Every structure is written in structure tokens, then in C-alpha cells.
Amino acid sequence: MFTSIKSVSSSGNGTNEDAIGFSDSFLFVMDGATTLGKKTEKDAAWFVSRVRDDLQANLGNTAKTIEDILSNAVRALGAYNKDSSETPYRNPCASISIFRRNGSLLEYYGLGDCTGTISFKDDTFQVLYNDTLSGFDERVIQEMMELAKAERIHISEARNQVEPLLIENRNKMNTNNGYWVLDASGDGISHGAFRTFSADKIHSVSLMTDGFAGICTTFHIAGDFAELHDKMFHENLEDLVKELFAVQDMDPYYDRYPRFKHRDDATAIIALF
């Protein structure tokens, strides 16, 4: 079972569109994606909170697969309908990563760009991550950097000019030439990564959204995920987020650390196993 659980979920700016859940038999994090264009009442925060509540109530039932539980959670949204298949960028979606104990196994399920890490008892370490979605983001960030250089403006000022590219990318959601995430259709669920590990070989695990993972991937407060995993165990998670936000505050125009927003929501959980 999971013990010594530590977690944090901090809003980067206003509404927190991340979610987190755990018990002694499972852990999960979700990273909601802000809808583009006209905002609606049923936005990313609404979506992840509804799915979170369903997962919290049902993930402990190992008689059902994680995929089935996710599918039921989406189906439970009931009256919610997607805007239109032609405008997926208007619909909330989320990345999600899950660890679950199932008998002698540790199950992992990942969909989107959240990160999972495992520290094994033999001192080896494994990172569980799919970089497909981040690849699309990186191409847009590169465009922002080129615009900023050509027009002699800050990278933050170039953000609004790439909105059409962001919409183009979002419209590739849950398509074969795009990327797979969790949304109200449930189309991406079967495309998630599923792995199993022998439970008796594992020392500890962690899950994090990309906002928290930026501690090592973008802002280099930690050199790699193994170092970040260690810092999460030995330091206060809220303090790590404060340190992350402080670094971001020192780069208000995104020129040193190119990105889409000043701060992203930062969510993480770590536990002994």
C-alpha cells in the first residue's frame, strides 16, 4: 500500500485546473487544459473536478480495469455534450497519470503529458512520460521565440500572435495525426500507456503535472527527475512550488524561460510503496 503520502496542488494564476486524488491503494494527478476561444461554465476546472470525484470513489475497485473506470467517469458526466467535433479547442480536456496497487502488481496508466517516476529498491529509477503533446507545444514556443526576435518584442508579447497555432494543435486532440488526452468523448482512453511492475521491487513513486515537472524540465531547479524525486521526499512540497514560482517571477516576460503563461498550476504527489 502507499504510505507517507505527500501532495501539493497550487494554482499558478487564479483557478486551479489541476486535480489530485489518493488513498492507500492509488494515486493520481490530472492537468486540465484551458479551453481556447470563448469560455464556458463547463471549463477545464469543472471537467477535472467531476472526473476526480468519480475516480476517488472508484479507483480502489480492482475488479475493474483503470480504462473501464475512466470510461465510466466520463460517461457519468451525463448531460454534458461536446461542443462540436469541428471545434475541439472549445472543449475541456486533461492529461492524467495513475498508480494503483493491484495484488502483487503496481499498475501505471498515463494519458497526455503528466509524469510518473518510480524509485526501485535496487537503486534504479524510471521516468514514465509521453512527449507527443509537449512536442506540439515546443513547436509553438519556437514560433514565439522567432516572432519575438524578428519584431524585437518580449516572448510574452508574442503569445497572442500564436493563438491560431494553439487552436490548430488543440484541434488535433484525439486524432491519429495528433495526440491523445482525456476529454468528454473518452476517445483517448484506449490510447493511454499501461504498465505493470512487481510491487515488491518498488521503494517509492511520484506523479506530477507538467507545471510541477517544470522544476527540472524548464527551470532547472533540479537537474533531472531522479533529483526532483529525492527533493520531493526530503523537502516540503509547498516550498518547492514557492521556489518554482519565485524563479518564474524573476522572468516576467518569458525571455529567459520561454513558455505560454507566467505560471502554470503545479500539482504533485509522492509516496512510499
ZAMARGU-4260 file (C-alpha; in steps of 0.2 Angstrom, whole numbers, plus 5000, padded with zeros to 4 digits):
<rodrens>
0) 5000/5000/5000 | 5005/5018/4998 | 5012/5026/5014 | 5020/5043/5019 | 5010/5052/5006
5) 5014/5070/5002 | 5005/5080/4990 | 5003/5098/4984 | 4992/5107/4971 | 4994/5126/4969
10) 4986/5137/4957 | 4998/5146/4945 | 4986/5161/4942 | 4968/5161/4948 | 4958/5145/4945
15) 4967/5129/4948 | 4963/5117/4933 | 4974/5103/4940 | 4967/5089/4952 | 4974/5076/4963
20) 4967/5061/4972 | 4974/5047/4983 | 4971/5033/4995 | 4982/5019/5002 | 4979/5009/4986
25) 4980/5023/4972 | 4987/5040/4967 | 4983/5051/4953 | 4985/5068/4946 | 4976/5077/4932
30) 4981/5093/4922 | 4966/5101/4914 | 4969/5111/4898 | 4962/5128/4897 | 4948/5130/4884
35) 4953/5141/4869 | 4941/5154/4862 | 4925/5158/4871 | 4925/5152/4889 | 4910/5141/4895
40) 4904/5137/4913 | 4909/5119/4910 | 4928/5123/4908 | 4944/5113/4912 | 4942/5115/4931
45) 4924/5109/4930 | 4929/5094/4920 | 4944/5088/4931 | 4934/5091/4947 | 4920/5080/4941
50) 4932/5066/4935 | 4942/5067/4950 | 4927/5064/4962 | 4922/5049/4952 | 4940/5042/4951
55) 4942/5045/4970 | 4926/5034/4973 | 4930/5020/4961 | 4949/5018/4958 | 4950/5006/4973
60) 4939/4993/4964 | 4952/4982/4956 | 4939/4971/4949 | 4938/4984/4936 | 4952/4990/4924
65) 4958/5008/4925 | 4952/5011/4907 | 4935/5005/4912 | 4934/5016/4927 | 4940/5031/4917
70) 4927/5027/4904 | 4913/5026/4917 | 4919/5043/4925 | 4917/5051/4908 | 4900/5043/4905
75) 4895/5049/4922 | 4896/5067/4915 | 4879/5063/4908 | 4871/5079/4901 | 4887/5086/4896
80) 4890/5086/4877 | 4905/5091/4867 | 4903/5107/4858 | 4906/5100/4841 | 4919/5088/4833
85) 4924/5103/4822 | 4929/5114/4837 | 4938/5103/4850 | 4948/5118/4855 | 4932/5124/4864
90) 4931/5108/4874 | 4939/5105/4891 | 4952/5090/4892 | 4965/5084/4903 | 4981/5074/4905
95) 4981/5061/4918 | 4993/5049/4927 | 4988/5035/4939 | 4997/5022/4950 | 4987/5008/4958
100) 4991/4993/4969 | 4983/4978/4962 | 4988/4962/4971 | 5006/4959/4969 | 5007/4972/4955
105) 5009/4991/4954 | 4999/4997/4939 | 5003/5013/4930 | 4991/5022/4917 | 4996/5038/4908
110) 4987/5048/4895 | 4994/5065/4890 | 5009/5074/4897 | 5009/5071/4916 | 5024/5062/4923
115) 5026/5047/4934 | 5043/5041/4942 | 5047/5025/4951 | 5062/5023/4963 | 5066/5004/4964
120) 5074/4995/4979 | 5089/4991/4969 | 5093/5010/4967 | 5087/5011/4949 | 5075/5024/4943
125) 5062/5025/4929 | 5053/5040/4922 | 5036/5037/4914 | 5031/5051/4901 | 5024/5053/4884
130) 5032/5068/4875 | 5020/5068/4860 | 5010/5083/4867 | 5025/5093/4873 | 5032/5091/4855
135) 5017/5101/4848 | 5019/5114/4862 | 5038/5116/4858 | 5035/5120/4840 | 5023/5134/4845
140) 5036/5141/4858 | 5049/5141/4845 | 5037/5151/4834 | 5035/5163/4848 | 5054/5165/4850
145) 5056/5168/4832 | 5042/5181/4832 | 5050/5190/4847 | 5067/5191/4839 | 5060/5197/4822
150) 5049/5210/4830 | 5060/5215/4844 | 5047/5211/4857 | 5046/5201/4873 | 5042/5182/4871
155) 5027/5186/4882 | 5021/5199/4869 | 5022/5186/4855 | 5010/5174/4865 | 4994/5182/4857
160) 5000/5180/4840 | 5002/5161/4841 | 4984/5158/4846 | 4979/5151/4829 | 4993/5139/4831
165) 4987/5134/4848 | 4970/5131/4841 | 4977/5121/4827 | 4986/5110/4839 | 4971/5108/4850
170) 4960/5103/4835 | 4972/5088/4833 | 4967/5081/4850 | 4962/5063/4850 | 4967/5061/4832
175) 4979/5049/4824 | 4990/5063/4817 | 4989/5072/4834 | 4989/5067/4852 | 4978/5058/4865
180) 4971/5065/4881 | 4956/5063/4892 | 4940/5073/4886 | 4921/5070/4887 | 4921/5059/4872
185) 4933/5046/4880 | 4941/5043/4863 | 4958/5044/4870 | 4957/5032/4884 | 4961/5016/4875
190) 4977/5025/4869 | 4984/5028/4886 | 5000/5019/4891 | 4998/5005/4903 | 5012/4997/4913
195) 5014/4984/4927 | 5028/4982/4939 | 5032/4970/4953 | 5026/4978/4969 | 5040/4970/4980
200) 5053/4979/4969 | 5047/4997/4972 | 5053/5009/4985 | 5043/5024/4981 | 5033/5033/4967
205) 5028/5050/4962 | 5016/5059/4949 | 5016/5077/4944 | 5008/5088/4931 | 5019/5097/4918
210) 5018/5113/4929 | 5027/5105/4943 | 5038/5095/4932 | 5045/5111/4925 | 5056/5112/4941
215) 5068/5101/4931 | 5062/5102/4913 | 5061/5120/4911 | 5068/5130/4926 | 5082/5118/4931
220) 5079/5119/4950 | 5083/5101/4949 | 5094/5093/4937 | 5083/5078/4932 | 5068/5068/4938
225) 5079/5057/4950 | 5085/5073/4959 | 5067/5080/4959 | 5060/5064/4966 | 5073/5065/4980
230) 5070/5083/4984 | 5051/5079/4985 | 5055/5066/4998 | 5066/5077/5009 | 5059/5094/5006
235) 5042/5102/5009 | 5032/5101/4993 | 5024/5118/4996 | 5042/5126/4997 | 5047/5118/4981
240) 5032/5126/4972 | 5036/5143/4981 | 5054/5141/4974 | 5047/5137/4956 | 5035/5152/4957
245) 5049/5164/4963 | 5060/5159/4948 | 5045/5162/4936 | 5043/5179/4944 | 5060/5184/4940
250) 5056/5181/4922 | 5040/5191/4919 | 5042/5192/4900 | 5047/5174/4897 | 5063/5179/4889
255) 5074/5168/4899 | 5062/5153/4901 | 5050/5153/4885 | 5033/5147/4890 | 5014/5151/4887
260) 5010/5158/4903 | 5018/5167/4918 | 5014/5152/4929 | 5006/5135/4927 | 4996/5126/4940
265) 5008/5114/4949 | 5002/5098/4956 | 5012/5083/4963 | 5011/5068/4974 | 5024/5056/4981
270) 5023/5041/4992 | 5032/5026/4999 | 5026/5009/4992
</rodrens>
